Amino acid sequence: MAKNPAREARPKFDPKAYAEQLIPLLREIAALPRPDAAALQQVLRKAPKDGKGFFSRSDLIAGFRRFCVDTDFGIDEKELLQRLKRKPVRTQSGVTPVTVLTKPFPCPGQCIFCPSDVRMPKSYLRDEPGAQRATINKFDPFLQVWNRLSAFYQLGHPVDKVELIVLGGTWSSYPETYQRWFILRCFDALNEFGTAASEGAGERQARVGEGMDFLDLDEAVDGNGSSRRYNEVVKDHLKRGLKGSLLAEIEEATWEDLSAAQVKNESSACRSVGLVLETRPDCVDEAEVVRLRRLGATKVQLGIQTLSDEVLAKNKRGHDSEATRQAVGLLRRAGFKIHAHWMPNLFGATPEGDRQDFQRLFGEAAYRPDELKIYPCSLIETSELMQVYESGQWQPYGHETLVNLLADCLADTPEYCRLTRVVRDIPSTDIVEGNKVTNLREVAERSLQNRGQRCRDIRSREIRAASFEVSALERRVLEFETEVSREMFLQLVTPDDQLVGFLRLCLPFAASFIEELGKSALIREVHVYGVSAELGERDANKAQHLGLGQLLIEWAARLAKQAGYKEMAVISAIGTRGYYRKVGFQDGVLYQHQAL
């Protein structure tokens, strides 16, 4: 099998070897009157690297960190990073997202729209960006987290507040021992990043990856008529990889091991301020909800796909809308943020049916997710949908039809929901039929603007890097009911309707199935937007670290007390426990609590 160039080790940049060029170059950059992309390019052109091309931003940052000990550049690292930072939008929501994938594993579902690349966890394709990073690291959780943190750090992003996003098939179908080990190693990477302790851990991870290279597989299944299905191929490969290897021993961790790593992360330089896990509605019961919480999860990505039982059955989803209703209720009552996945254009769906389905998603009290990914169905060669397509029973919507549908969905999304995606990041080369426009959200928003409307979801209104006056912020409360609670969405907004911060307050109708929560009011999320500021840093033009989080919490406490609740709990992330202690919360087993 040919080698994948992306997997080849890249030589590490040595700033010392380029000292004669880098030091005067950094001085020129420091002398610029203000951050200016055009002026920066002019400076870089004066000193090409190796006589060709430019020094990358990561080269410049590495050089500054190497030489600033002995050389006075007239600016500190923070100022340099502001001049060099790339892709600032990645951390403008207040946290640095680190996405990792679990290894391929048999999936309980039989969905006909799902691609079946046996080198990937079910539903993922090896050409997707996150999947490529996972492949390079052989799905090792420690290395995935470590290398992603390193990439952010080299580009000048803060890495002290991290949202860990674990993707890859159905999390709940993996063995509990693997789940504990996977999350433990993610926390180990956070805790050890940038310290001397990482050296030995890196050597151990190299051994882990030796026996489980899924790129060795090159067998197409399902959609092209092969008799061997995804689960069979992956299961056989897992057995071969485990036989005679260290994996069976290494992929083990106790709850005590994980708890120790979590406690360490509370004061780590890289803290988990959110942990996101992905599962199916029919895998969610009371025991699973408690297990997710013990792992440290604060948000669950839930594959709803559609609320039409007829469409679910035609697509062999394996559950009905009642399973979704129950799962959402359990997760909400336990305080989780609910991040739903919804798919228009499935087999058996129509544009008008999808419009009604979307309206149900927010119109019916049983659902009303906090965040949403919209994934229009695309035809992938290794999916069973290929056979349905070839028989003439299914066709993807045309571009105009799809854009009009999505524009309607954008208009109907309430302001308490965040639309995180409007198209899945599938390379066009993998799509046989279906949408190949990568900026579909932008196209749909433009269509909406042409109607004289605009999207009012969270992502459309968040403050990002804009300046604001704290004294001018307005408080707004949006109330709505679910089947299990009255929800209050508390907002801090600027006069021009930019969202600076919000809090999700759950006022339950009855006691929780989790004894620790009882009848407590429950904070499900506190989020202050703006450029991600490092811990302890204060900047009058940044939304974070101005006491706005505490203001929101005190506001929520007053509302909960007025509503008759005697206690308020919070579903805190591991890395935010210390913060909540400072603002008056006491540790419980799975939550933190405050008497009202």
C-alpha positions as CSV (number, residue, x, y, z in Angstrom):
1,M,0.0,0.0,0.0
2,A,1.3,3.4,-0.9
3,K,2.3,5.7,1.9
4,N,0.1,8.6,2.8
5,P,2.2,11.8,2.5
6,A,0.1,13.4,5.3
7,R,1.4,10.8,7.7
8,E,5.1,11.4,7.1
9,A,6.8,13.2,9.9
10,R,7.7,16.8,9.2
11,P,11.1,18.2,10.2
12,K,10.8,20.3,13.3
13,F,11.5,24.0,12.7
14,D,14.7,25.2,14.4
15,P,14.6,29.0,15.0
16,K,18.3,29.0,15.9
17,A,19.2,28.0,12.4
18,Y,17.5,31.1,11.0
19,A,18.5,33.6,13.8
20,E,20.2,36.0,11.3
21,Q,17.0,36.4,9.4
22,L,14.4,36.0,12.1
23,I,15.7,38.5,14.7
24,P,15.7,41.6,12.3
25,L,12.5,40.4,10.8
26,L,10.8,40.2,14.2
27,R,12.1,43.7,15.0
28,E,10.5,45.0,11.9
29,I,7.2,43.4,12.8
30,A,7.4,44.8,16.3
31,A,8.1,48.3,14.9
32,L,4.8,48.3,12.8
33,P,2.5,50.9,14.3
34,R,-0.4,48.5,14.5
35,P,-1.6,45.1,13.3
36,D,-1.8,45.4,9.5
37,A,-2.0,42.4,7.2
38,A,-0.8,44.3,4.1
39,A,2.2,45.9,6.0
40,L,3.0,42.5,7.5
41,Q,3.2,40.9,4.0
42,Q,5.6,43.7,2.9
43,V,7.9,43.0,5.8
44,L,7.9,39.2,5.1
45,R,8.7,39.7,1.5
46,K,12.0,41.3,2.5
47,A,13.3,38.2,4.1
48,P,12.2,35.0,2.2
49,K,12.9,31.8,4.0
50,D,15.7,29.8,2.3
51,G,15.6,32.3,-0.5
52,K,12.0,31.3,-1.4
53,G,8.6,31.6,0.1
54,F,7.8,33.3,3.4
55,F,8.4,32.4,7.1
56,S,5.1,31.0,8.4
57,R,3.4,32.6,11.3
58,S,4.2,29.5,13.4
59,D,7.9,30.0,12.4
60,L,7.8,33.6,13.6
61,I,6.0,32.7,16.8
62,A,8.6,30.0,17.5
63,G,11.4,32.4,16.8
64,F,10.0,35.1,19.1
65,R,9.6,32.6,21.9
66,R,13.2,31.4,21.4
67,F,14.9,34.8,21.1
68,C,12.9,37.0,23.4
69,V,14.8,35.7,26.4
70,D,18.0,37.5,25.2
71,T,16.6,40.1,22.7
72,D,14.3,43.0,23.5
73,F,11.9,43.3,20.6
74,G,9.9,46.2,22.3
75,I,6.7,44.2,22.4
76,D,5.6,41.2,24.5
77,E,4.3,37.9,23.1
78,K,0.6,38.9,23.5
79,E,1.2,41.9,21.2
80,L,3.1,39.8,18.6
81,L,0.3,37.2,18.6
82,Q,-2.3,39.8,17.9
83,R,-0.3,40.8,14.8
84,L,0.2,37.3,13.6
85,K,-2.9,35.4,14.6
86,R,-4.5,33.4,11.9
87,K,-8.1,32.1,11.8
88,P,-9.1,34.1,14.9
89,V,-12.7,33.0,14.5
90,R,-11.8,29.6,15.9
91,T,-11.4,31.1,19.4
92,Q,-13.8,34.0,19.2
93,S,-16.6,32.0,20.8
94,G,-14.6,32.1,24.0
95,V,-13.0,28.6,24.0
96,T,-10.6,26.6,21.9
97,P,-12.2,23.6,20.2
98,V,-10.3,20.4,20.1
99,T,-12.0,17.6,18.1
100,V,-10.9,14.0,18.4
101,L,-12.3,10.8,16.9
102,T,-12.7,7.3,18.4
103,K,-11.4,4.3,16.5
104,P,-13.6,2.4,14.0
105,F,-16.0,0.1,15.9
106,P,-19.1,-1.9,15.1
107,C,-22.2,0.4,15.0
108,P,-25.7,-0.6,16.2
109,G,-27.4,1.3,13.4
110,Q,-28.2,0.2,9.9
111,C,-29.0,3.7,8.4
112,I,-29.0,3.6,4.6
113,F,-27.6,7.1,4.2
114,C,-24.6,6.4,6.3
115,P,-21.2,6.0,4.5
116,S,-19.3,2.8,5.4
117,D,-15.6,3.6,5.2
118,V,-14.0,0.8,7.2
119,R,-11.0,2.9,7.9
120,M,-13.1,5.3,9.8
121,P,-15.7,5.2,12.7
122,K,-19.2,4.7,11.2
123,S,-20.6,7.7,9.2
124,Y,-17.1,9.4,8.8
125,L,-14.9,9.6,5.7
126,R,-11.1,9.6,5.7
127,D,-10.9,12.8,3.6
128,E,-12.7,14.9,6.2
129,P,-10.2,17.2,8.0
130,G,-10.9,15.9,11.5
131,A,-10.7,12.3,10.2
132,Q,-7.4,13.0,8.6
133,R,-5.9,14.2,11.8
134,A,-7.2,11.2,13.6
135,T,-5.8,8.9,11.0
136,I,-2.3,10.4,11.3
137,N,-2.4,9.7,15.0
138,K,-3.9,6.3,14.5
139,F,-7.0,7.3,16.6
140,D,-4.9,7.6,19.7
141,P,-6.7,10.1,22.0
142,F,-3.5,11.4,23.7
143,L,-1.8,12.2,20.4
144,Q,-4.9,13.7,18.8
145,V,-5.4,16.2,21.7
146,W,-1.6,16.9,22.0
147,N,-1.0,17.6,18.4
148,R,-4.2,19.7,18.0
149,L,-3.1,21.8,21.0
150,S,0.3,22.1,19.5
151,A,-1.1,23.4,16.2
152,F,-3.2,26.0,18.0
153,Y,-0.3,27.1,20.2
154,Q,2.0,27.4,17.2
155,L,-0.5,29.7,15.5
156,G,-0.8,31.9,18.6
157,H,-4.1,30.8,19.9
158,P,-4.6,30.4,23.7
159,V,-5.0,26.8,24.8
160,D,-5.9,27.2,28.4
161,K,-9.6,26.8,27.9
162,V,-10.5,23.9,25.7
163,E,-13.8,22.3,24.6
164,L,-13.1,18.7,24.0
165,I,-15.4,17.3,21.2
166,V,-15.4,13.6,20.8
167,L,-16.8,12.3,17.5
168,G,-16.9,9.0,15.8
169,G,-19.9,6.7,15.4
170,T,-22.1,6.0,18.4
171,W,-20.2,6.7,21.7
172,S,-22.6,4.6,23.8
173,S,-21.9,1.5,21.8
174,Y,-18.2,1.4,22.7
175,P,-17.2,-0.7,25.8
176,E,-17.2,1.3,29.0
177,T,-13.5,0.4,29.6
178,Y,-12.6,2.0,26.3
179,Q,-14.7,5.1,27.1
180,R,-13.0,5.6,30.4
181,W,-9.5,5.1,28.8
182,F,-10.2,7.4,25.9
183,I,-11.4,10.3,28.1
184,L,-8.6,9.6,30.6
185,R,-6.0,10.0,27.8
186,C,-7.6,13.2,26.6
187,F,-7.3,14.6,30.1
188,D,-3.7,13.3,30.3
189,A,-2.8,15.2,27.2
190,L,-4.4,18.4,28.5
191,N,-2.6,18.0,31.8
192,E,0.8,17.2,30.4
193,F,0.8,19.6,27.4
194,G,3.9,21.8,27.5
195,T,5.5,20.0,30.5
196,A,8.5,17.7,30.9
197,A,6.1,14.9,31.9
198,S,5.0,14.6,28.3
199,E,8.2,12.9,27.0
200,G,7.6,9.5,28.4
201,A,3.9,9.6,27.5
202,G,4.7,10.3,23.9
203,E,6.9,7.2,23.7
204,R,4.1,5.0,25.1
205,Q,1.6,6.3,22.6
206,A,3.9,5.3,19.7
207,R,3.6,1.7,20.9
208,V,-0.2,2.0,21.1
209,G,-0.5,2.9,17.5
210,E,1.6,0.1,16.1
211,G,-1.0,-2.6,15.9
212,M,-4.1,-0.6,14.9
213,D,-3.5,1.1,11.5
214,F,-6.9,1.1,9.9
215,L,-5.4,2.4,6.7
216,D,-4.3,-1.2,6.1
217,L,-7.9,-1.8,5.2
218,D,-9.0,-1.1,1.7
219,E,-12.3,-3.0,1.4
220,A,-15.5,-1.3,0.1
221,V,-18.7,-2.5,1.8
222,D,-22.4,-2.0,1.8
223,G,-23.3,0.5,-1.0
224,N,-21.3,-1.2,-3.8
225,G,-22.9,-4.6,-3.2
226,S,-20.1,-6.3,-1.2
227,S,-21.3,-9.2,0.9
228,R,-19.1,-8.1,3.8
229,R,-20.7,-5.4,5.8
230,Y,-18.9,-2.6,7.8
231,N,-19.4,-4.2,11.2
232,E,-18.0,-7.5,10.2
233,V,-14.8,-6.0,8.5
234,V,-14.1,-3.7,11.4
235,K,-14.7,-6.4,14.1
236,D,-12.3,-8.8,12.3
237,H,-9.6,-6.1,12.1
238,L,-10.1,-5.2,15.8
239,K,-9.6,-8.8,16.7
240,R,-6.4,-9.1,14.6
241,G,-5.1,-5.8,16.1
242,L,-5.7,-6.9,19.7
243,K,-4.3,-10.4,19.3
244,G,-0.8,-10.5,20.8
245,S,-0.6,-6.7,21.3
246,L,-0.5,-4.3,24.2
247,L,-3.8,-2.7,23.3
248,A,-6.1,-4.9,25.4
249,E,-4.0,-4.0,28.4
250,I,-3.4,-0.3,27.6
251,E,-7.1,0.5,26.6
252,E,-8.1,0.1,30.3
253,A,-8.8,2.6,33.0
254,T,-10.8,2.6,36.2
255,W,-13.2,5.3,37.3
256,E,-10.6,6.1,40.0
257,D,-7.9,6.7,37.3
258,L,-10.2,9.0,35.4
259,S,-11.3,10.9,38.5
260,A,-7.7,11.6,39.5
261,A,-7.0,13.0,36.0
262,Q,-10.1,15.2,36.3
263,V,-9.1,16.6,39.6
264,K,-5.6,17.4,38.2
265,N,-7.3,19.2,35.3
266,E,-9.1,21.6,37.6
267,S,-5.8,23.5,38.0
268,S,-4.1,22.5,34.8
269,A,-2.7,25.1,32.4
270,C,-5.0,23.5,29.8
271,R,-8.4,23.0,31.3
272,S,-11.4,21.3,29.8
273,V,-14.2,23.8,30.0
274,G,-16.6,21.5,28.1
275,L,-16.7,17.8,27.0
276,V,-19.0,16.8,24.1
277,L,-20.0,13.2,23.4
278,E,-22.0,11.9,20.5
279,T,-24.7,9.2,20.6
280,R,-28.1,8.0,19.3
281,P,-31.5,8.6,20.9
282,D,-32.2,4.9,21.4
283,C,-29.0,4.6,23.4
284,V,-30.0,7.1,26.0
285,D,-31.5,5.9,29.3
286,E,-31.1,7.0,32.9
287,A,-28.0,4.8,33.4
288,E,-26.4,6.1,30.3
289,V,-27.0,9.7,31.3
290,V,-25.3,9.2,34.6
291,R,-22.4,7.5,32.9
292,L,-22.0,10.4,30.5
293,R,-21.9,12.8,33.5
294,R,-19.3,10.7,35.3
295,L,-17.1,10.9,32.3
296,G,-17.3,14.7,32.6
297,A,-19.6,15.4,29.7
298,T,-21.5,18.7,29.6
299,K,-23.0,18.5,26.1
300,V,-24.4,15.6,24.0
301,Q,-24.6,15.6,20.2
302,L,-27.7,13.6,19.4
303,G,-28.5,12.2,16.0
304,I,-32.2,13.1,15.7
305,Q,-32.0,13.2,11.8
306,T,-35.8,13.6,11.5
307,L,-39.0,13.5,13.6
308,S,-41.0,11.6,10.9
309,D,-41.5,8.0,11.9
310,E,-42.2,7.1,8.3
311,V,-38.9,8.6,7.1
312,L,-37.0,7.1,10.0
313,A,-38.3,3.6,9.1
314,K,-37.6,4.0,5.4
315,N,-34.0,5.0,6.2
316,K,-33.6,2.0,8.7
317,R,-32.7,4.4,11.5
318,G,-33.6,1.9,14.1
319,H,-35.7,4.1,16.4
320,D,-38.8,6.3,16.3
321,S,-39.5,9.9,17.4
322,E,-40.7,8.6,20.8
323,A,-37.1,7.5,21.5
324,T,-35.9,11.0,20.6
325,R,-38.5,12.6,22.9
326,Q,-37.4,10.5,25.8
327,A,-33.7,11.0,25.2
328,V,-34.1,14.8,25.0
329,G,-36.1,14.9,28.2
330,L,-33.6,12.8,30.2
331,L,-30.6,14.8,29.0
332,R,-32.3,18.1,29.7
333,R,-33.4,17.0,33.2
334,A,-29.8,16.1,33.9
335,G,-28.6,19.6,32.8
336,F,-26.9,18.6,29.5
337,K,-26.7,21.0,26.5
338,I,-28.5,19.2,23.7
339,H,-26.8,19.5,20.3
340,A,-29.1,17.9,17.7
341,H,-28.3,16.7,14.2
342,W,-31.1,17.1,11.7
343,M,-31.0,15.8,8.1
344,P,-33.3,17.2,5.3
345,N,-33.6,15.3,2.0
346,L,-33.6,11.8,3.4
347,F,-35.2,8.9,1.5
348,G,-38.9,9.4,1.7
349,A,-38.7,13.1,2.6
350,T,-40.1,16.1,0.6
351,P,-39.2,19.8,0.9
352,E,-42.6,20.6,2.4
353,G,-42.3,17.7,4.8
354,D,-38.9,18.8,5.9
355,R,-40.3,22.3,6.5
356,Q,-43.0,20.9,8.8
357,D,-40.4,18.6,10.5
358,F,-38.2,21.6,11.3
359,Q,-41.1,23.5,12.7
360,R,-41.9,20.5,14.9
361,L,-38.3,20.5,16.2
362,F,-38.7,23.9,17.8
363,G,-42.5,24.1,18.0
364,E,-43.1,21.0,20.1
365,A,-42.1,21.1,23.8
366,A,-40.6,17.6,23.6
367,Y,-37.6,18.8,21.6
368,R,-36.3,22.4,21.3
369,P,-32.5,21.7,21.2
370,D,-29.9,24.2,22.3
371,E,-27.7,23.7,19.3
372,L,-28.2,22.3,15.9
373,K,-26.3,20.9,12.9
374,I,-28.2,20.7,9.7
375,Y,-26.8,18.0,7.4
376,P,-28.6,17.8,4.0
377,C,-28.4,14.2,2.9
378,S,-25.7,13.6,0.3
379,L,-25.1,10.4,-1.7
380,I,-21.9,8.6,-0.8
381,E,-20.9,5.5,-2.8
382,T,-20.4,3.2,0.2
383,S,-23.9,3.9,1.6
384,E,-26.9,1.6,1.0
385,L,-28.7,4.7,-0.3
386,M,-26.7,4.1,-3.5
387,Q,-28.9,1.2,-4.3
388,V,-32.1,3.2,-3.7
389,Y,-30.7,6.0,-5.9
390,E,-29.9,3.6,-8.7
391,S,-33.4,2.2,-8.6
392,G,-34.8,5.7,-9.2
393,Q,-36.6,5.9,-5.8
394,W,-34.5,8.8,-4.4
395,Q,-33.0,12.0,-5.8
396,P,-31.3,14.8,-4.0
397,Y,-33.0,18.2,-4.0
398,G,-31.9,20.7,-6.6
399,H,-29.7,23.6,-5.5
400,E,-32.5,26.2,-5.6
401,T,-34.9,23.9,-3.7
402,L,-32.3,23.2,-1.0
403,V,-31.3,26.8,-0.6
404,N,-35.0,27.9,-0.2
405,L,-35.6,25.2,2.3
406,L,-32.5,26.1,4.4
407,A,-33.4,29.8,4.3
408,D,-36.8,28.9,5.8
409,C,-35.0,26.9,8.5
410,L,-32.7,29.8,9.3
411,A,-35.7,32.1,9.6
412,D,-37.4,29.6,11.9
413,T,-34.5,29.0,14.3
414,P,-35.1,30.7,17.7
415,E,-32.6,32.9,19.2
416,Y,-31.9,30.5,22.1
417,C,-30.4,28.0,19.6
418,R,-27.0,28.0,18.0
419,L,-26.8,26.7,14.4
420,T,-23.3,25.3,14.4
421,R,-23.3,23.9,10.9
422,V,-25.6,24.1,7.8
423,V,-23.6,21.6,5.7
424,R,-21.3,18.7,6.6
425,D,-17.6,19.1,5.7
426,I,-17.6,16.2,3.2
427,P,-15.1,16.6,0.3
428,S,-16.9,17.0,-3.0
429,T,-14.9,14.1,-4.4
430,D,-16.7,11.7,-2.0
431,I,-20.2,12.9,-3.0
432,V,-21.8,11.0,-5.9
433,E,-25.0,13.2,-5.9
434,G,-26.1,16.0,-3.7
435,N,-24.9,19.4,-2.5
436,K,-21.3,20.2,-3.1
437,V,-21.4,23.9,-2.2
438,T,-19.2,24.3,0.9
439,N,-20.5,27.8,1.9
440,L,-24.1,26.7,1.8
441,R,-24.9,28.6,5.0
442,E,-23.7,31.9,3.5
443,V,-25.8,31.2,0.3
444,A,-28.9,30.5,2.4
445,E,-28.3,33.6,4.6
446,R,-28.0,35.7,1.4
447,S,-31.3,34.3,0.2
448,L,-32.9,35.2,3.5
449,Q,-31.5,38.7,3.3
450,N,-33.1,39.1,-0.2
451,R,-36.4,38.4,1.5
452,G,-35.8,41.2,4.0
453,Q,-35.2,38.7,6.9
454,R,-32.2,37.6,8.9
455,C,-31.2,34.7,11.1
456,R,-31.4,35.4,14.8
457,D,-29.6,32.3,16.1
458,I,-26.8,32.6,18.6
459,R,-24.0,32.3,16.1
460,S,-25.4,35.1,14.0
461,R,-25.5,37.5,16.9
462,E,-22.4,36.7,19.1
463,I,-20.1,39.6,19.8
464,R,-16.8,37.9,18.6
465,A,-14.0,40.5,18.4
466,A,-16.1,43.7,18.4
467,S,-15.7,46.3,21.2
468,F,-18.6,47.1,23.5
469,E,-19.5,49.2,26.6
470,V,-20.4,47.2,29.6
471,S,-22.6,49.9,31.0
472,A,-24.7,49.9,27.8
473,L,-25.5,46.1,27.9
474,E,-29.2,45.2,28.0
475,R,-30.6,42.3,29.9
476,R,-33.2,40.2,28.0
477,V,-35.0,37.0,29.1
478,L,-36.6,34.5,26.6
479,E,-38.8,32.0,28.3
480,F,-40.2,28.8,26.8
481,E,-41.5,25.5,28.1
482,T,-40.4,21.9,27.5
483,E,-42.0,18.7,28.6
484,V,-39.8,18.6,31.7
485,S,-39.1,22.3,32.6
486,R,-39.6,26.0,32.1
487,E,-36.5,27.3,30.4
488,M,-35.1,30.8,30.8
489,F,-32.6,32.0,28.3
490,L,-30.8,35.0,29.9
491,Q,-29.0,37.3,27.6
492,L,-26.6,40.3,27.8
493,V,-26.8,42.2,24.5
494,T,-25.4,45.4,23.1
495,P,-27.7,48.2,21.8
496,D,-27.3,46.8,18.3
497,D,-28.3,43.3,19.3
498,Q,-24.9,41.6,19.5
499,L,-24.9,38.8,22.1
500,V,-22.1,39.2,24.7
501,G,-23.1,36.4,27.1
502,F,-26.0,34.1,28.0
503,L,-27.1,31.6,30.6
504,R,-29.5,28.7,30.2
505,L,-31.6,28.3,33.4
506,C,-33.8,25.2,33.8
507,L,-36.7,25.3,36.2
508,P,-37.8,21.7,36.4
509,F,-41.5,20.7,36.9
510,A,-40.6,17.7,39.1
511,A,-37.7,16.1,40.9
512,S,-34.9,14.6,38.8
513,F,-34.2,10.9,38.4
514,I,-30.7,11.9,39.6
515,E,-31.1,12.0,43.4
516,E,-28.4,14.6,43.8
517,L,-30.3,17.1,41.8
518,G,-33.7,16.6,43.5
519,K,-35.9,19.6,42.8
520,S,-33.0,22.1,42.2
521,A,-33.1,24.8,39.6
522,L,-30.3,24.0,37.2
523,I,-27.8,26.1,35.2
524,R,-27.2,24.2,32.0
525,E,-24.8,26.6,30.4
526,V,-23.0,29.9,31.1
527,H,-21.2,31.4,28.1
528,V,-19.5,34.7,27.7
529,Y,-18.5,35.4,24.1
530,G,-15.6,37.4,22.7
531,V,-12.0,36.6,21.8
532,S,-10.8,33.8,24.0
533,A,-8.8,35.5,26.8
534,E,-6.2,33.7,28.8
535,L,-7.0,32.8,32.4
536,G,-6.5,35.7,34.6
537,E,-6.2,38.2,31.7
538,R,-8.4,41.3,31.8
539,D,-9.1,43.5,28.8
540,A,-11.8,46.2,28.8
541,N,-12.5,45.4,25.1
542,K,-13.0,41.7,25.7
543,A,-16.2,40.1,26.7
544,Q,-14.5,37.5,29.0
545,H,-13.1,38.1,32.4
546,L,-15.2,41.3,33.1
547,G,-17.4,39.6,35.7
548,L,-20.2,39.1,33.3
549,G,-20.4,35.3,34.0
550,Q,-20.9,36.0,37.7
551,L,-23.5,38.7,36.9
552,L,-25.5,36.1,34.8
553,I,-25.2,33.6,37.7
554,E,-26.5,36.1,40.3
555,W,-29.3,37.0,37.9
556,A,-30.3,33.4,37.5
557,A,-30.2,32.8,41.3
558,R,-32.6,35.7,41.9
559,L,-35.0,34.4,39.2
560,A,-34.8,30.8,40.6
561,K,-35.5,32.0,44.1
562,Q,-38.5,34.1,42.9
563,A,-39.8,31.0,41.3
564,G,-39.8,29.2,44.6
565,Y,-36.6,27.0,44.3
566,K,-34.5,26.6,47.4
567,E,-31.3,25.4,45.6
568,M,-29.6,25.9,42.3
569,A,-27.2,23.4,40.8
570,V,-24.8,23.7,37.8
571,I,-23.5,21.1,35.4
572,S,-20.0,22.3,35.5
573,A,-17.1,21.2,33.3
574,I,-14.0,19.8,35.0
575,G,-12.0,22.9,34.3
576,T,-14.7,25.3,35.5
577,R,-15.2,23.7,39.0
578,G,-12.8,26.1,40.6
579,Y,-14.6,29.1,39.1
580,Y,-18.0,27.9,40.4
581,R,-16.5,27.4,43.9
582,K,-15.3,31.0,43.8
583,V,-18.9,32.3,43.0
584,G,-20.5,30.3,45.9
585,F,-21.1,26.7,44.7
586,Q,-20.2,23.6,46.7
587,D,-19.1,20.3,45.3
588,G,-21.5,17.5,45.0
589,V,-20.8,14.1,43.3
590,L,-21.8,15.0,39.7
591,Y,-22.8,18.6,40.1
592,Q,-22.1,21.7,42.1
593,H,-24.7,23.3,44.3
594,Q,-25.7,26.6,45.8
595,A,-28.3,27.3,48.4
596,L,-30.7,30.2,47.5
